[in-house]
Amino acid sequence: MWMIQSERKQRQRHNYKWLRPEEPDACYYRPFKKTTSVSLENGSAGGSLRPFRGSVRGYGADRDGTTHGTDFWDFYRIPETDYDQYLPYVTRWDYLATMFTEAITVNAPERLGNIQVPKRASYIRVIMLELSRIASHLLWLGPFMADIGGQTPFFYIFRERELIYDLFEAATGMRLMHNFFRIGGIAADLPHGWVDKCFDFCEYFLTGIAEYQKLITRNPIFLGRVEGVGIVSGEEAINWGLSGPMLRASGLQWDLRQIDHYECYDEFDWEVQWQKEGDSLARYLVRISEMMESIKMIQQALEGLPGGAYENLEVRRFGRERDSEWNDFEYRFISKKPSPAFELLKQELSMRVEAPKGELVIFLIGDQSLFPWRWKIRPPGFLNLQILPQLVKRMKLADIMTILGSMDIIMGEVDR
C-alpha cells in the first residue's frame, strides 16, 4: 500500500502519466502535454462524438482526432422484420429529416420492381420532403449559431420548426418520426384544410428568412467568425467524396433532384443553389438559399396538386396470383388484417436521394423473398465528417467549432 501511495504522489508531483504496457519505451513514466476535448452544442454529441481530442500549443491545435461511440441499435432489427415492416426504424438515421430516410427506403424497391407511384402521391411526397429539408436546415442554423456565440437565433428557429411539425402531425399523426411513406404511395391522404395551412406557412416563412438574413448574414461579428474559415476547394470536395451543401459550397452545381430525376422534381421551376468560396460562410449561404427554393417548390406543388389515388394498391399483389387474398371481404371492407407482404425481386439496385446533409444512398439486393439479401446504407454525414481532421489542423480552437458546425452532421447516421 505504501508503495502504491508513493508512486501516486510521485506521478502527481512530476505531472507524469502511467504508460500502457503495449507502449514501447525505456522508462515506466513519461511527461505528457496538456490535452483538451471539444464537442458541439448538440445534445447527442456529448457522449457519442468528440470531434477534437489532442494537444494544445499556445492557442492552436497541434493534433486532432475524432472519437465516437454507439448511438442507435435499431438497425440490427432488419433481419427480424419484412422489408415493408422495417420502415418505422429507418427514421432513426437522421432523426431531424426523417422523411428522407423513409423516401429512400421505399424508392429502392419501387425502382427495383418498376412500380408506378400515383401522381398525387408523388406531389405529396415532394411537399413532405421539402418541409423536412427546411426543418433540418433550421435545426442546423440554431445550434450552429450557438456554437459560434450567437444564442438568439437558436430560439428563433423553433418558431418556424414547430409550425412545420404541426403540419406533419396533422398529416401523419406524429411530429418527429412519421412512418408516412409506403411502397407505391403514402399511408394516408392529406386532411381537409391542410393545403391552406401549408400555404399560410409558406407566406409566413418568407418573412422569417428575411429576418434571419437581416440578423445574421450582414452581422460583422458573424462574418468575422465564418468568412475564410474551413475552406474546401472543388477538387478536394470531389476527392473526399463530399456531397450536399458541403459540395455545392465549393463551386459544384450537383443536386440529385435534377440529376437523377426522381419523384416529380422535373415538373417544378427551381434552381440549384451554390457558392464558389468553399468556406463556412458559403455553406451557410447555400442552406439559407435552399430553404427559399424549397418554399418555391412547395408552393408550386400545392397549386398543382392533382387528384386521384394516393397509393397504388396493385403493388400489394406483386409477384402473386391474380385472384389473391387482397380481394377478399375481410381485406376490402373489414380491414382488420394487414395487407399481403411485398416480395423483392432477385436483382440489385443502388438508389440515392438528395437529403439535407448530402447524398443518402442505399444498395439493395433482393432474392425473391420478403427479406433483402443485402441492404447497405451510405449516409452523407459519415462521408462529410472524414475531411474534418484536415480542416481543423493548425487552426484556432474557436475556429474548430465553426468548421464542425458548418458541416451539419448528425450522429444517428454517422455512427449507426
C-alpha positions in Angstrom: 0.0 0.0 0.0 2.8 2.4 0.9 4.4 1.7 -2.5 1.2 2.5 -4.4 0.7 5.8 -2.5 4.3 6.7 -3.1 4.1 6.1 -6.8 0.8 8.1 -7.0 2.4 11.1 -5.2 5.4 10.9 -7.5 3.2 11.0 -10.6 1.2 13.9 -9.3 4.4 15.8 -8.3 6.1 15.4 -11.6 2.9 15.5 -13.7 3.6 12.1 -15.2 1.2 9.5 -16.5 1.5 5.8 -16.5 2.4 4.2 -19.8 0.3 1.3 -21.1 2.2 -2.0 -21.3 1.9 -2.1 -25.1 3.7 1.3 -25.5 7.4 0.8 -26.2 9.5 3.0 -24.0 12.6 2.6 -21.9 11.1 4.1 -18.7 7.8 3.5 -16.9 6.8 7.1 -16.7 6.9 10.0 -19.2 5.6 13.6 -19.1 2.5 14.4 -21.1 1.3 17.6 -22.8 -2.0 19.3 -21.9 -4.9 17.7 -23.8 -8.4 19.1 -24.4 -11.7 17.7 -25.6 -14.1 19.8 -27.6 -17.7 18.9 -28.7 -20.8 20.5 -30.1 -23.9 22.1 -28.6 -25.8 19.1 -29.9 -27.2 17.0 -27.0 -26.2 13.7 -28.6 -22.7 14.9 -29.4 -21.6 14.9 -25.7 -21.3 11.2 -25.4 -21.2 9.9 -29.0 -18.9 12.4 -30.7 -15.8 14.2 -29.6 -14.6 15.8 -32.8 -11.3 17.2 -31.3 -9.1 15.5 -28.9 -5.5 16.4 -29.0 -2.7 18.5 -27.6 -2.7 22.3 -27.5 0.3 24.5 -28.1 -0.5 28.1 -27.4 -3.8 28.9 -29.0 -3.7 26.5 -31.9 -4.4 22.8 -32.4 -1.4 20.6 -32.7 -3.2 17.3 -33.2 -6.7 16.2 -33.8 -8.8 13.0 -33.7 -12.4 12.0 -34.0 -13.8 9.5 -31.5 -17.4 8.4 -31.3 -19.5 5.7 -29.6 -22.7 4.0 -30.5 -25.9 5.9 -30.8 -28.6 3.6 -32.1 -29.1 -0.1 -32.3 -32.4 -0.3 -34.2 -30.6 -1.1 -37.4 -29.8 -4.6 -36.2 -33.6 -5.4 -36.2 -33.9 -5.6 -40.0 -33.3 -9.4 -40.2 -36.3 -9.8 -37.8 -38.9 -7.9 -40.0 -40.1 -7.8 -43.5 -38.9 -5.0 -45.7 -42.1 -3.0 -45.6 -42.4 -3.6 -41.8 -38.9 -2.1 -41.2 -40.0 1.4 -42.3 -40.6 2.7 -38.7 -37.0 2.0 -37.8 -35.2 3.9 -40.6 -36.2 7.3 -39.2 -33.5 6.9 -36.5 -30.7 7.5 -39.0 -31.3 11.2 -39.4 -34.0 12.0 -36.8 -34.1 15.6 -37.9 -35.0 14.8 -41.6 -37.0 11.6 -41.2 -38.9 11.9 -44.5 -35.8 11.4 -46.5 -34.9 8.1 -44.7 -38.4 6.9 -45.4 -38.2 8.1 -49.1 -35.0 6.1 -49.8 -36.4 3.0 -48.1 -39.5 2.9 -50.4 -37.9 4.3 -53.6 -35.4 1.4 -53.7 -38.0 -1.4 -54.0 -40.2 0.8 -56.3 -37.3 1.2 -58.7 -36.4 -2.5 -58.3 -39.9 -3.7 -59.2 -40.7 -0.9 -61.7 -43.7 0.2 -59.5 -45.6 3.2 -60.7 -46.5 5.8 -58.0 -49.7 7.8 -58.4 -49.1 11.5 -59.4 -50.9 12.8 -56.3 -48.7 10.6 -54.0 -45.6 11.9 -55.7 -46.6 15.5 -55.3 -47.4 15.0 -51.6 -44.0 13.3 -51.2 -42.2 16.3 -52.6 -44.1 18.6 -50.3 -43.2 16.5 -47.2 -39.6 16.1 -48.3 -39.1 19.9 -48.8 -40.8 20.7 -45.5 -38.4 18.2 -43.9 -35.5 19.8 -45.6 -36.5 23.2 -44.2 -36.9 21.8 -40.7 -33.5 20.1 -40.9 -31.7 23.3 -42.1 -33.4 25.3 -39.3 -32.2 23.0 -36.6 -28.8 23.2 -38.1 -28.9 27.0 -38.1 -29.8 27.4 -34.5 -27.1 25.2 -32.9 -24.5 26.4 -35.4 -25.1 30.0 -34.3 -24.9 28.8 -30.6 -21.6 27.1 -31.4 -20.0 30.4 -32.5 -21.5 32.5 -29.8 -24.9 33.7 -31.2 -27.6 32.4 -28.8 -30.6 34.4 -30.1 -31.1 32.6 -33.4 -31.2 29.3 -31.5 -34.6 30.4 -30.0 -35.9 32.0 -33.2 -35.6 28.9 -35.4 -38.1 27.0 -33.2 -41.0 29.2 -34.3 -41.0 28.0 -37.9 -39.9 24.5 -37.0 -42.8 24.0 -34.7 -45.2 25.1 -37.4 -43.7 22.5 -39.7 -44.2 19.9 -37.1 -47.8 20.9 -36.7 -48.3 20.2 -40.4 -46.5 16.9 -40.0 -48.7 16.0 -37.1 -51.9 16.8 -38.9 -50.9 14.7 -41.9 -49.1 11.8 -40.4 -50.2 11.7 -36.7 -46.6 12.2 -35.5 -44.3 15.2 -35.2 -40.8 13.7 -35.4 -40.8 10.2 -36.8 -43.7 9.9 -39.2 -43.9 6.4 -40.8 -45.8 8.1 -43.7 -44.2 6.7 -46.9 -45.3 3.4 -48.4 -44.2 1.3 -51.3 -46.3 2.6 -54.1 -47.6 5.7 -52.4 -48.2 7.2 -49.0 -50.0 6.0 -45.9 -52.9 8.4 -46.0 -54.2 11.4 -47.9 -53.9 15.0 -46.7 -56.7 16.0 -44.3 -59.2 18.7 -45.0 -57.7 22.2 -44.7 -54.1 21.0 -44.7 -53.2 22.6 -48.0 -54.5 26.1 -46.9 -52.4 25.8 -43.7 -49.3 24.9 -45.7 -49.9 27.9 -48.0 -50.1 30.1 -44.9 -46.8 28.7 -43.5 -45.0 29.4 -46.8 -46.1 33.0 -46.7 -45.0 33.3 -43.1 -41.7 31.6 -43.6 -40.6 34.0 -46.3 -40.7 36.8 -43.7 -38.8 34.7 -41.3 -36.0 34.1 -43.8 -35.8 37.9 -44.4 -35.4 38.3 -40.6 -32.6 35.7 -40.4 -30.7 37.4 -43.2 -31.0 40.8 -41.6 -30.0 39.4 -38.2 -27.2 37.0 -39.3 -26.0 37.4 -42.8 -24.9 41.0 -42.6 -23.7 40.8 -39.0 -20.0 41.8 -38.9 -19.2 39.6 -35.9 -20.7 36.6 -37.6 -18.8 37.4 -40.8 -15.6 37.6 -38.9 -16.2 34.1 -37.4 -17.1 32.3 -40.6 -15.5 34.1 -43.6 -12.4 32.3 -44.9 -12.6 29.6 -42.2 -12.6 25.9 -43.2 -12.1 26.4 -47.0 -12.7 23.3 -49.1 -11.8 23.6 -52.8 -13.9 21.9 -55.5 -11.1 19.3 -56.2 -10.8 18.5 -52.5 -14.6 18.1 -52.2 -14.7 15.5 -55.0 -11.6 13.6 -53.8 -13.1 13.3 -50.3 -16.5 12.3 -51.5 -18.4 15.2 -50.1 -22.0 15.9 -51.0 -24.9 18.2 -50.3 -24.2 21.8 -49.2 -20.6 20.8 -48.5 -20.1 20.1 -52.2 -22.2 22.9 -53.6 -20.5 25.5 -51.4 -17.2 24.6 -53.2 -18.4 25.6 -56.6 -20.0 22.4 -57.9 -23.7 22.6 -59.1 -24.5 19.0 -58.2 -28.0 18.2 -57.0 -29.6 14.7 -57.3 -33.1 16.3 -57.6 -32.0 17.5 -61.1 -29.6 14.7 -62.0 -31.5 11.6 -61.1 -35.0 12.9 -61.9 -36.7 11.0 -59.0 -40.2 11.8 -57.8 -41.6 14.8 -59.8 -39.0 17.5 -59.2 -38.7 18.0 -63.0 -42.2 19.5 -63.1 -41.2 22.4 -60.8 -39.3 25.6 -61.6 -36.3 25.8 -59.2 -32.6 26.4 -59.3 -29.6 24.6 -57.7 -28.1 26.9 -55.0 -24.3 27.0 -54.9 -21.3 29.1 -53.9 -17.7 29.1 -55.0 -15.8 30.3 -52.0 -15.9 26.9 -50.1 -15.7 28.3 -46.6 -18.1 28.2 -43.7 -19.9 31.3 -44.9 -20.5 29.7 -48.3 -22.1 26.7 -46.6 -24.3 28.9 -44.6 -25.5 30.8 -47.7 -26.2 27.6 -49.6 -28.5 26.3 -46.8 -30.3 29.6 -46.5 -30.9 29.8 -50.2 -32.0 26.1 -50.3 -34.8 26.9 -47.8 -36.1 29.6 -50.1 -36.0 27.3 -53.0 -37.9 24.6 -51.0 -40.6 27.1 -50.4 -40.9 27.8 -54.1 -41.3 24.1 -54.8 -43.8 23.6 -52.0 -46.0 26.4 -53.3 -45.9 25.0 -56.9 -46.7 21.5 -55.7 -49.7 22.8 -53.6 -51.0 24.8 -56.6 -50.8 21.9 -59.0 -51.7 19.1 -56.6 -53.6 16.6 -58.7 -56.5 14.4 -57.6 -56.7 10.7 -57.7 -55.4 7.9 -55.6 -52.6 8.3 -53.1 -51.5 4.7 -53.1 -51.0 2.0 -55.8 -52.9 -0.9 -54.3 -51.9 -3.2 -57.1 -48.4 -3.2 -55.5 -49.9 -5.5 -52.8 -50.3 -8.2 -55.4 -46.8 -8.0 -56.7 -45.4 -11.5 -57.5 -48.7 -13.2 -56.5 -51.5 -14.9 -58.4 -54.3 -12.7 -59.9 -57.0 -14.0 -57.5 -55.2 -13.1 -54.3 -56.4 -12.6 -50.7 -56.4 -8.9 -51.3 -59.8 -9.2 -53.0 -61.4 -11.0 -50.0 -64.2 -9.4 -48.0 -62.1 -9.1 -44.8 -59.4 -7.1 -46.7 -61.6 -4.8 -48.7 -64.3 -3.9 -46.1 -63.5 -5.0 -42.6 -59.8 -4.1 -43.0 -58.7 -5.9 -39.9 -55.9 -7.9 -41.5 -52.6 -6.5 -42.7 -52.0 -6.4 -46.4 -50.0 -9.2 -48.1 -46.2 -8.9 -47.7 -44.1 -7.4 -50.5 -41.6 -9.7 -52.2 -38.3 -8.3 -53.5 -37.1 -9.3 -57.0 -33.9 -11.2 -57.4 -31.9 -8.2 -58.6 -29.6 -5.5 -57.2 -30.0 -1.7 -57.2 -28.3 1.4 -55.9 -30.8 4.2 -55.0 -29.9 7.7 -53.8 -31.8 10.9 -52.8 -30.7 14.4 -52.1 -31.0 14.7 -48.3 -30.5 18.0 -46.4 -27.0 16.9 -45.4 -26.0 15.3 -48.7 -26.5 12.1 -50.8 -28.3 9.4 -48.9 -27.7 6.1 -50.8 -29.0 2.5 -50.3 -27.6 -0.5 -52.1 -30.3 -3.2 -52.2 -30.1 -6.9 -53.3 -33.3 -8.9 -53.4 -33.6 -12.7 -53.7 -37.3 -13.2 -54.3 -38.2 -13.2 -50.7 -39.6 -10.9 -48.0 -36.2 -10.0 -46.7 -33.4 -8.2 -48.6 -30.3 -10.3 -49.1 -28.2 -7.2 -48.7 -29.2 -3.7 -47.6 -26.2 -1.3 -47.4 -26.7 2.3 -46.0 -24.4 5.0 -47.2 -25.2 8.2 -45.2 -23.9 11.6 -46.1 -22.8 12.7 -42.7 -20.3 9.8 -42.4 -18.6 10.8 -45.6 -18.6 14.5 -44.9 -17.1 14.1 -41.5 -13.9 12.4 -42.8 -12.4 15.7 -44.0 -12.6 17.2 -40.5 -9.0 16.3 -39.4 -7.6 18.0 -42.4 -9.7 21.2 -41.9 -9.0 21.7 -38.2 -5.3 21.0 -38.3 -3.3 24.1 -37.1 -6.5 26.1 -36.6 -7.5 28.1 -33.6 -9.8 26.4 -31.1 -12.5 28.9 -31.8 -12.4 28.1 -35.5 -12.8 24.3 -34.8 -16.4 24.8 -33.7 -17.1 27.0 -36.7 -15.8 24.3 -39.1 -17.5 21.4 -37.5 -20.8 23.3 -37.1 -20.8 24.2 -40.7 -20.7 20.6 -41.8 -24.2 19.8 -40.4 -23.6 16.2 -39.2 -25.9 14.1 -37.0 -24.6 11.1 -35.1 -27.6 8.9 -35.8 -26.4 8.3 -39.4 -22.6 8.7 -38.7 -22.4 6.1 -36.0 -25.1 3.5 -36.9 
